Each structure stands twice: as structure tokens, then as C-alpha cells.
Amino acid sequence: MDQVGASASRDEIAMIKYYGATVLHNVIDRAIQTLGALGYSTDMPLEQMYRWARAARIYDGPDEVHRQTVARHALKNYTPSEVPSEFIPARTEAARKKFADMLEFLEAETV
């Protein structure tokens, strides 16, 4: 952001917002899992940390909004070039053309 400015790095900022908040939430959740019911009680600081970590995924914009923003920017410049080689209808048609003589022979044999 210091080198290219805020608008040029907005995708990276959005990724940091949802990824960082998710990692924070997951780490605290695993710590609670380790301690069991004690981790979720108010006897440990994890209960308050969990609430703050969950809120961190919302207060700067919901995670899904940031993900959609990144996806929209990534797909904006995408232009499909050709049908993938693994496209089944295209492969089926190519196989029918390639093996047309054999298919005719086999069809004649079964009649």
C-alpha cells in the first residue's frame, strides 16, 4: 500500500481482512477445543477473545463481501480463450469422428 497506493492494493487489503480475521477465529477456537468446557467458561480469557474474534469477521465488513470483491476483481479481466480439452461433449464428438468406421462396423455386426 505504501508503494502503489490504496486503490491498487485493495484486493490484497480485502484478502488480509478476511484471512486474518478467519485465522484469528480458528486459533482461538482450537485453543477452546483444547481446554474443553473450561475454555468456554468465563474463568479463562478465551471466552472473551472468541467473542472479539468472531466480531472481527463482521465489523470491518463481512468476510463474504471481501471474498466477493476479490473474486469480482479477479474475474473482471478474465476472458475465456477456448473450450477446455476435457469438455466431455467435444471429446465425445471427436471420438465419434475418429472411430466412425469402427462404429459403423460394430453396428452392422450387431444387426
VENPELIN-V868281 format. One record per residue. N is the residue number from 1. RES is the residue in three letters. SS is DSSP state (A for helix, B for strand, O for the rest). PSI is psi as a letter, one per 20 degrees, with the letter a starting at -180 (none if undefined). OMEGA is omega in whole degrees, 0 to 359 (NA if undefined). Layout:
# VENPELIN-V868281
n=N res=RES ss=SS psi=PSI omega=OMEGA
n=N res=RES ss=SS psi=PSI omega=OMEGA
This chain:
# VENPELIN-V868281
n=1 res=MET ss=O psi=h omega=178
n=2 res=ASP ss=O psi=h omega=185
n=3 res=GLN ss=O psi=h omega=186
n=4 res=VAL ss=O psi=i omega=179
n=5 res=GLY ss=O psi=r omega=185
n=6 res=ALA ss=O psi=g omega=184
n=7 res=SER ss=O psi=h omega=180
n=8 res=ALA ss=O psi=h omega=182
n=9 res=SER ss=O psi=k omega=184
n=10 res=ARG ss=A psi=h omega=177
n=11 res=ASP ss=A psi=g omega=178
n=12 res=GLU ss=A psi=h omega=178
n=13 res=ILE ss=A psi=g omega=179
n=14 res=ALA ss=A psi=g omega=179
n=15 res=MET ss=A psi=g omega=178
n=16 res=ILE ss=A psi=h omega=182
n=17 res=LYS ss=A psi=g omega=182
n=18 res=TYR ss=A psi=h omega=182
n=19 res=TYR ss=A psi=g omega=180
n=20 res=GLY ss=A psi=g omega=179
n=21 res=ALA ss=A psi=h omega=179
n=22 res=THR ss=A psi=g omega=179
n=23 res=VAL ss=A psi=g omega=177
n=24 res=LEU ss=A psi=g omega=180
n=25 res=HIS ss=A psi=g omega=182
n=26 res=ASN ss=A psi=h omega=179
n=27 res=VAL ss=A psi=g omega=180
n=28 res=ILE ss=A psi=h omega=178
n=29 res=ASP ss=A psi=g omega=178
n=30 res=ARG ss=A psi=h omega=176
n=31 res=ALA ss=A psi=g omega=177
n=32 res=ILE ss=A psi=g omega=178
n=33 res=GLN ss=A psi=h omega=180
n=34 res=THR ss=A psi=h omega=182
n=35 res=LEU ss=A psi=i omega=179
n=36 res=GLY ss=O psi=b omega=183
n=37 res=ALA ss=A psi=h omega=178
n=38 res=LEU ss=A psi=h omega=180
n=39 res=GLY ss=A psi=h omega=181
n=40 res=TYR ss=A psi=i omega=179
n=41 res=SER ss=O psi=r omega=180
n=42 res=THR ss=O psi=j omega=177
n=43 res=ASP ss=O psi=h omega=181
n=44 res=MET ss=O psi=q omega=180
n=45 res=PRO ss=O psi=i omega=183
n=46 res=LEU ss=A psi=h omega=181
n=47 res=GLU ss=A psi=g omega=179
n=48 res=GLN ss=A psi=h omega=178
n=49 res=MET ss=A psi=h omega=181
n=50 res=TYR ss=A psi=g omega=179
n=51 res=ARG ss=A psi=g omega=179
n=52 res=TRP ss=A psi=h omega=180
n=53 res=ALA ss=A psi=h omega=178
n=54 res=ARG ss=A psi=g omega=179
n=55 res=ALA ss=A psi=h omega=180
n=56 res=ALA ss=A psi=h omega=178
n=57 res=ARG ss=O psi=i omega=183
n=58 res=ILE ss=O psi=g omega=193
n=59 res=TYR ss=O psi=h omega=177
n=60 res=ASP ss=O psi=k omega=183
n=61 res=GLY ss=O psi=p omega=181
n=62 res=PRO ss=O psi=q omega=181
n=63 res=ASP ss=A psi=g omega=184
n=64 res=GLU ss=A psi=h omega=178
n=65 res=VAL ss=A psi=g omega=178
n=66 res=HIS ss=A psi=g omega=179
n=67 res=ARG ss=A psi=g omega=179
n=68 res=GLN ss=A psi=h omega=179
n=69 res=THR ss=A psi=g omega=180
n=70 res=VAL ss=A psi=g omega=180
n=71 res=ALA ss=A psi=g omega=180
n=72 res=ARG ss=A psi=g omega=179
n=73 res=HIS ss=A psi=h omega=180
n=74 res=ALA ss=A psi=h omega=183
n=75 res=LEU ss=A psi=i omega=182
n=76 res=LYS ss=A psi=h omega=183
n=77 res=ASN ss=O psi=j omega=183
n=78 res=TYR ss=O psi=p omega=173
n=79 res=THR ss=O psi=p omega=180
n=80 res=PRO ss=O psi=q omega=184
n=81 res=SER ss=O psi=g omega=179
n=82 res=GLU ss=O psi=r omega=179
n=83 res=VAL ss=O psi=p omega=180
n=84 res=PRO ss=O psi=q omega=181
n=85 res=SER ss=O psi=i omega=180
n=86 res=GLU ss=O psi=j omega=179
n=87 res=PHE ss=O psi=o omega=191
n=88 res=ILE ss=A psi=g omega=180
n=89 res=PRO ss=A psi=h omega=179
n=90 res=ALA ss=A psi=h omega=179
n=91 res=ARG ss=A psi=h omega=179
n=92 res=THR ss=A psi=g omega=180
n=93 res=GLU ss=A psi=g omega=179
n=94 res=ALA ss=A psi=h omega=179
n=95 res=ALA ss=A psi=h omega=178
n=96 res=ARG ss=A psi=g omega=179
n=97 res=LYS ss=A psi=g omega=184
n=98 res=LYS ss=A psi=h omega=185
n=99 res=PHE ss=O psi=k omega=183
n=100 res=ALA ss=A psi=g omega=180
n=101 res=ASP ss=A psi=g omega=180
n=102 res=MET ss=A psi=g omega=180
n=103 res=LEU ss=A psi=g omega=177
n=104 res=GLU ss=A psi=g omega=180
n=105 res=PHE ss=A psi=g omega=181
n=106 res=LEU ss=A psi=h omega=177
n=107 res=GLU ss=A psi=h omega=178
n=108 res=ALA ss=A psi=h omega=179
n=109 res=GLU ss=A psi=h omega=184
n=110 res=THR ss=A psi=i omega=181
n=111 res=VAL ss=O psi=none omega=NA
